Amino acid sequence: MNAWTLPIDAGAVHTLSWVLIHFLWQGMAIGAVYALAGAWSILLLVKNPFGEHGLLDRMKGEVIAVANSDLALTAGTFGVVIVALFLFQKEFMLVSFDRDMAVSLKKNVLGWDALLFVLIGLTISMSVLSVGPLVTFGFLLLPALTAHQLANTMRQFAVLASVIGGVAAFVGFYIAYRWDLPVGPTDVALLGLLYRVAILIKKLLLERASAR
């Protein structure tokens, strides 16, 4: 990969994410950022003689082939993100869920928004560079969507999403190893199956509640 592709690709994704999150609906933003990030990746890699050969591996995510240097960089980045989220969790929660109260308390809403989006963008960028967009967006969205079907509080939602993601990663790895499948797509497919099961469970619970 050429030296200039990394900053251009990361900068483009960050810029597009910021614009879309501020000016479009959330669902449209997620899909558009994914599509545009993929387009940027293809356009930048096509000029590299080895880019097209490794593009499929990058897109599907070679989880078990991640280099030690990439793993260390990703772990260090996630450590910084976790510390920041822990230190400023009250401010992030206030700005995200009660903006009017944050404004009345004279909080720097735009500043906290910017910091939160930087942390999110940094997490997504490092994940995409390490394991590819398929695994990144699969684990970013599907555990949360699954937990949303079953959780009643924010704490339950956060804990359940984390547990679902962790269990799916280990179980998916075992399935991929047992049947000689690519790990990334197997994990994401398993998460999709769990999401479908969660929808059916919620539907069943609602039907029982309405029958009483």
CORDA-V294083 format. One record per pair of residues at least 12 apart in sequence whose ideal C-beta (glycine too) atoms are under 8 Angstrom apart, sorted by the first residue. I is the first residue (numbers start at 1). GAP is how many residues later the second one is. Records with the same first field share a line. If there is no record, write none. Layout:
I: GAP + GAP
//
This chain:
1: 44 + 47 + 49 + 50
2: 42 + 45 + 46
5: 39 + 40 + 43
6: 123
8: 32 + 36
9: 28 + 31 + 32 + 35
10: 115
12: 24 + 25 + 28
13: 20 + 23 + 24 + 27 + 108 + 111 + 112 + 115
14: 104 + 107 + 111
16: 16 + 17 + 20 + 21
17: 12 + 16 + 100 + 103 + 104 + 107
18: 99 + 103
20: 12 + 13
21: 96
30: 107 + 111
34: 99 + 103
37: 91 + 96
38: 21 + 95
41: 14 + 17 + 18 + 92
42: 13
45: 13
57: 75
58: 74
59: 73 + 74 + 75
60: 72 + 74 + 122 + 124 + 125
61: 70 + 71 + 72 + 73 + 74 + 75 + 121 + 122 + 123 + 124
62: 69 + 70 + 120 + 121 + 122
63: 68 + 72 + 110 + 120 + 121 + 124
64: 119
66: 64 + 65
70: 59 + 60
71: 59
73: 53 + 57
74: 52 + 53 + 55 + 56
77: 45 + 46 + 49
78: 45 + 48
80: 42
81: 38 + 41 + 42
84: 31 + 35
85: 34
88: 24 + 27
91: 16 + 21
92: 20 + 24
94: 13
95: 12 + 14 + 17 + 18 + 21
96: 20
124: 12 + 16
127: 13
131: 53
132: 52
134: 50 + 51 + 54
135: 49 + 52 + 53
138: 46 + 49 + 50 + 53 + 54
139: 26 + 29 + 30 + 48 + 49 + 52
142: 46 + 49 + 50 + 52 + 53
143: 18 + 19 + 21 + 22 + 25 + 48
144: 13 + 17
145: 50
146: 14 + 15 + 18 + 45 + 48 + 49 + 52
147: 13 + 14 + 17 + 51
149: 46 + 49 + 50 + 52 + 53
150: 48 + 51 + 52
164: 27 + 30
165: 26
168: 19 + 22 + 23 + 26
169: 18
171: 19
172: 14 + 15 + 16 + 17 + 18 + 19
173: 13 + 14
175: 15
//
